[in-house]
């Protein structure tokens, strides 16, 4: 089958969903552009910083995309391209999009608070504390997995590593120019994108060849700094400029597919059991960010809600970003389905799923006159830049959650444990330690934790909507399905890691399972009890 048919079908489905289902969700939930957002009422120049819709879309999409929609679909392609494609399309529209839109909206209406804080208001303090532990453990797995993925990408393509370093300095300069020198955003963006591509060229001229171990240590230093610096100086401008990289890469890949018209060589369906893995639940866990991701709720409620300038941008940023990520996941699937056999195994061994994706995109870009080598290097740079964004965002979120957990109500002064440098350091050290296990061992555990996190965010939003006397029926089936799939997957992973003697990951899995079950009980009681007016935030 031609990949052209698949990519066009997916894009049409996403466009229709955005215009129809996205608008219906906004109407059902009562999106109100006249309400002032937390970014405007709590502006502090560090975390609460109003951003224009294009800038915020860039930040949010850069943060949630990362390597997730690349690694997941490629790893899940062992089941065949049809089940992966169907889950990406259906999941993005009815699961991930609803999850992202709802969690961002809930955070905005709760003063820009995290999902954990939303749980405290609507479910109780115990639920908040349990969720904080669960979310922090999940973010540790995010840090560990993405440290591996980025390091592998930089080892396989040294030019991408050096370009990324140059790009960090560009982001800082851009952030200072726009936020402190008040330079025009359009003019700054044009100059920034030109310099961005100059950084790409510089990377080709000065490739930085380091070992994987060295890259991991350098990345640990970077994410520590990115977590403690004000959001306007690095995180926000880097994510915004990053979005142009990914849009260019995605646009080039889609156009390349339209012209190149590759044929899907992979079998449409390889059976329910493949390599001792069951299609259910492992397909829905492995695809992860390509269809639904709990990490998105942490990003939406942790950083994005603090930068939303108007509620009119909620649909674009919350729902639209997930659909764009769905397109990226379909492109990733096509690269794996196009490159099969020994070459696929060789590419995976040399640089992981990003290497597979980049090789496929490089081949597709030859259709528009770009050499396969340059196209591949550009794809690796774009994806590693986004994986870095997920890394620094995950670290910052881990710091937020760690501080929230140990902060006492009404306490204004921070303690040693809630100090942002200490909280960041603990998060980085634990995530860095786990990183040395390799991405292939961590990814299934991350997928399970991530999807359980999504289920918990879904049920939290459902409880809040019920307390707000708004329609929450669109959340019920996704919640039940994700809880069922992820709890079963955790049991399977516990058995698998016990057999292989990886007791650290066994401990993670057991902790996640127990925390999830307790949270389900608390959330179910809140969901089935009558709405309590005092639980409803004043800004509903």
N, C-alpha and C positions, 0 to 999 in steps of 0.2 A: 504494500500500500504506500502511496505517496505521502510524505510528511506534510506536504502542502495542504492536503485536505484536513489533517488533524489540527494544524496551527490555525487555519482559517475558522474551522468549526469552534475551537476554543475561544478565540478572540470575539467572534460573533455572540457566543453564549455569555461571555463576560460583559460585553457592551449592553446587551439586552437586560441582563441582571442589574447592572448599575442604574440604568434608567428606570426600570420598573420596580424590582424588589427593593433596591436601595432607597428609592423615593417612598415606597410603602412603609418601610421600617422607620424612616424619619417622621412620617406622618403619625404612625401608631405611637411612637415614643414622645412626640411633642417637641421636636427640635425647635428652638426659639432664638432666632438671630438677634432679637432685641435684648436678651439677657447678657449682662456683663460676665465675662469669663474670669477664672482665677488669675490668668496671666495678666489681665488688666487691673484687677483689684488688689493683687498681692505682689506686684512687680518689685523684685529685689535686686535685679542685675546679676544674680548668680544662677538660680534655678527657675524662677518665674520671670520669663522674658517673652513678651508678645512677639509673634513672628508672622509675616505674611504667608498666605496659603501656599505659594510655591516653595518657600523656604521650609515651612513645616512639613509639607509633603515630602520634600527631599530628606529632611531629618528622619521622619518616621519610616519612610520606605527604606532608606539606607540602613536604619537600625534593625528593622524586622527581616529584611531580605538576607543579607549576609551570604553565607554558603549553604544555609539550610535548604532552600528550594532547589539547590543543585545536588547536594549530597543525597538527600532523601529519595527523590525520584530515580536517580541513577542506581542507588543501592537496592531499591525496590523493584527495579526492572527485571530482576530474576524471575518474577511471577508473570512476566509478559507485559507488553505495552498497553493493552486494552484496560485491564483492571487499574493500572496506575493512572492512565489518562482520565478514566471515569471518576476516580476518587479525587483527583486534582480539580476537575471542573465542578463536580457536585459539592465537594468539600469546601472549595473556595467560596462558592456562592451561598450555600445554606448553612455551613458550619463556621469556617474561618472568618468570612466577612461579617456575619452576625456577631460572632465572638469579639472581633476587633472593634467594630462599630459600637457595640453595647458596652464594653469595658471602658472605652475612651469616654463615652457619654456619661457613664456612671461616675467616673472620676471627676469629670468637669463639674457635674452637679453636686459633688461632694467637696468642692473647694480645691480641686487638684490633688486630692489625696490618693494614695496607692490603693490597689485592690484590697490589700490587708486592712486598711482603714475603713474601706467600704464594708468589709465583712464585719468589723467591730460595730458599726452603726446598725447594720441590718440583721446580723446573726448573733453577735456577742463577742466579748473580750477573749473568751477562750478560743473561739474560732479564729480570731485575729492572730493570736499567739501561735496556734498550730499552723496556720497558713504561712506565717512569716518563716517558720522553720522549714516548711515544705518548699516555699519559693526560694529561700536562700540555698538549700541543697540543690535545687534545680539549676539555679544560676551558677553554682560551682561546676556542675556538669557542662553547662554552656561554655564557661571559660575554658575548662579542660579540653573539650572537643574542638573548639575553634582555635585555641592555641596550636593544637596539632595540625589542623587543616591549613591554617595560614603558614605555619612553618614549612609544611610539606610543599606548599605552592611556591614559597620563596626559594626553597632548595632546588626545585625542578626548573624554575624560571628566575634566575638571579636578578634580571632586569626589573622584574616586578617589585622585588624587595627594595632596591635602591630608589625606584620611582616613588614608592610609598613613603620613604623617608623624606624625599624632597617635598612631597605633597603635604606632609604634616606642617612644614614651615610655611607653605603657601596658605594653608587653612588658618593658621594663627594670624598671618598678615591680613587675610581677607576679613576675619572676624574683627580685628582692630579697626580696619578701615571703615567697615559698615557700622559697627556698634559704638565706636568712640570718635571717629572722625566724621561720622554722619554722611559718608559718601553715598551717592545714588546707587540703589540696589541693581538697577538694570545695567548701568555703566560698569559697576564693580563686577557683576556677573560675567559680562562680556570679557573684561580683562582677566578675570579669574579663570574662565574656561580656556582662554588662550594660553595662559601660563600653565594651567593644568596639563594641557597637551605638550607644552614645552617640557614639563616634568617627566612625561612619558618618554619623550625623546632623550632627555638626560639619562634616564634609566637604561636606555639601550647603549648609550655611550660609556656609562660607568656602572656596569652590572656588579652587584655585591654578592660574591659567592661565599656563603658561610655554611657551617654545618647546621643540621636541624636543632641540635642542642643549643647552639649559640643564638639562633633565631628565637627560640623559646624564651631564653633569658632576656633578650632585648625586648621582646614583646611584653614580658612581664613588667619591665621597667616602664614601657610606654603606657600600658593600661592603668598602672598605678597613677601616673601623672595625669592622664586624661580623666580619671575619676575624681580627682581632688581640685582640678582647675575649674574656674567659672565656666558655665555651659556656653556662654557667648564667644569665648576666646578659642575654643577648639572643637567641642562636640557639635555645636550647631552649624558653624561654617564648614567644617569638614564633611558633615553629612549632606549639607546642601550642595556643595561642589561635587561630592561623590555621586549624587543623583544624576548629574550630567554624564558621568562616566558610564553608569549602568544603563541610562536611557540610550546612549550612543551604542553601547555594546548590544543591548537587546534589539534596538532598531536595526542595526547592521545584521544581526543574526536572523531576524525575521525576514528582512529583505533578501538576505543571502539564501534562506530556505525557499522563498518565493521564486527566485531565479534558478538556484541550483537544483531545486526539487529532488532532494534525496529520497531514497526509498527506505522504508522501515524494514531492516533486515531481521530484526528480532521477532521471535514468535509472538503472535497476538496474545496467547495464553499458554502458560507452561504447567498448569495444574494447581491443585489446592495445596499440595505439599512439595516444596522445592528446597533441596539442601537441608532437609530435616526442619524446615520452617513452615508454619501453617500460614496460608494467605490471610485467614482471620485468626488472630488479630494483627499479625506482624506487618501486613501491608499498611494498615492504618497508623501504625506506630512508626514505621520506617520512613514513609513519605514525610511525616512531621510537618515542617514549616510550609511545604508546598500546598497544603490543604487547610490545616488549622494548627495553631501554635499557641500554647499558653504563654510563651515568652512575649508574644505580642501584647498580651494584657498588661504585662509588667512594664513594657516600653510605653504603651498608651497611657497608663495611669502613673508611671514613674517620671517620665520626661515630657512626652507630647502634650498631655493635658495642661502642663504648666506653661506651655508656649502657644496654646490655641487662642488666636485673637478674637474669633467670632464663632458661634455655634453653627453658622452657615457653612463653615469649613469641615464640620464633623463627617459628613457623608464622603466627601472627597478624600480626606485624610484617613478616616477609619475604615470605610468600606472599600473605597477605590484602591487604596494601597494593597489590600489583600488580593484583589482581582488582578492587579498588575503583577503581583508575585506569582499568581497562578499561571500567567503567561510565561514567566521566567521558568517555572517548573516544567511546563510543557516543552519549552525549548531544550531544557536539560534532558528530558526524557528522549527527545528526538536524537540528541547527540549520542546517547547510549544505545538507542535502537538502530542507529545508522552505523555505529562502529561496533561490530560484534566479533566473536572468535578470539584468537590469540592476541590480536592487537589491543582489544579491550582489556584483557588481563594484563598485558604489558604496560598500558597507560595507567591502570589502577595501581600497579606495583611501583611505577616511577614517581607518581605524584598525587595519587588518590583521585576522587571524583572530579575535583576541579581540573585536573589534568585531562581527564576524559572530555569534560565539557569544553575546555579551551581548545583542544585538538579538533573537536567537531565544529566549533564556531569558526576556527581558523580556516578550515576547509570550506565552510559555507561562504565566508567572506571573499574567497577567491572569485566568486561569481560577480563581485562588484569591483574587481581589479586590485584587491589587496592580497599581498602574498600570504601564504598559509603561516609562515613563521611569524610575521608581524601581527597577523590576526590573532594567532594563538597567544603571543605575548601580551597583546592588548586585553584579551579576554581574561587572562590570569591576573593582570593588574586590576581590572575592574572588579573581579570577584574577590580578590584578596583585600582590596580596599573596603569592600562591603563587609567581609568577614571581620576585618579590623574594627569597623564601626559597631558590629554586633558585640565584639569583644569589649570595647571600651564602654558601650552602653550597659552591657551585662554587669561589668565590674561596678559601674556607678550605681546601678539598681541594687546590686548586692550590698553596697555600702549603705544605701538608703534603708533597706530592709533590716540590716544588722543594727543600725542606729535606732530604728523604730522599735525593734524588739527589746532592746535594753534601756530605752528611755522610759522614765517614770512620768506619769500624768502630772502636768502642772510644773514639771521641773524645767527651768529655763536654761540653766547652766549645764554644759555637757560634762560627762565624767570621762575618765580615761578610756573606758571601753566604747563610749559613744563618740569619741573624737574621730573626725572623718579620716585622718591619716591612719589611725589604729584600725578602724573598721575596714578601710580599704586594704590595708596590709594583710589582715587575717584572711579576707576574701581572696586576695591574689595568691597568697602562699598556699592555701588549701587547693585552689583550682590549679595552680602551677604544679603542685605535687601529683595530682591526678593525671595531669597532661602527659606524663611520661609513660602512661599505659598504652598510648596510641589511640587514634580516632576510631578505628574499627571496633575496639572493645567498648569504648565509651558510648558510641552513637546509639546502640539499641537502648541502653539505660537512659540516655538523654531523651530519646524519643518517647519512652514510656513516661518519664517524669514530666516532660513537656506537655504531652497530651492529657495527662492527669491534671496538670495545672490548668489547662484549657477547660476541662470539665468543671473544675472548681470555680473558675471565673464565670463560666456560663451559669452555674446554679446561683452564684452570688448576684449576678445581674438579674436573674429571674426573680429572686427574693426581693431585691430592691424595686423592680418594676411592679411586683405584687403590692408591696407596701405603698408604692406611689399610685396605686390603682390604675396602672397602665397594662396593656396587653403584653404578656410574656410567653404566650403559647409557642412562638417561633423558636424558643430556647429549650423547650422540654425534651423533644426527641434527640437533638444533638447532645444534650447533657447525658441522657440515659445511654446513648450509643457510645460516647467517649468513655464514660465510667466503665462500662462493660468491657470494651476492647482493651483499655489500659490496665485494668486490674488483672485480667487474664494474662496479658503480656508480662506483667511483673512476676507472676507466679512462674511462667515459663523461663524467664530470665534468671530467677533465683535458682531454679534447678540447673540451668546451663552453667552458671557461674560457680555453683557448688561443685559440679562435675569437673570443671577446669581448675578449681582451687583458687579462684579469684575472690577471696573472702571480703576484701574491701568493698567491691561492688555488690556483693551479697548483702553486706550490712546496709549499704545505701538503699538497695531495693526493698529490704524488709522495713526500714524506717519510712520510706515513701509509702509503702502499702498501708502500714498501720496508721500513719498520719492521715492518709486519704480516707480510710474507712471512718475514722473518728469525725473528720470534717464532713463527710457525707451525712452522718447521723445528725450532726448539729444543723446542717443546711436543710435537711429534709424536714426537721421539726419546724424550722423557721418558715419553710415554703408552704407547709400544710396548716400552719396556725393562722388565725385571723390577723389581718393587718393591724399593726399597732401604730397609732398616729405619732407617738413620741419617737419612733424609730425613723420617721421620715424627715430627711434633711430639709431645712427651711427653703433651700433653693430649688425644690423640685419643680 
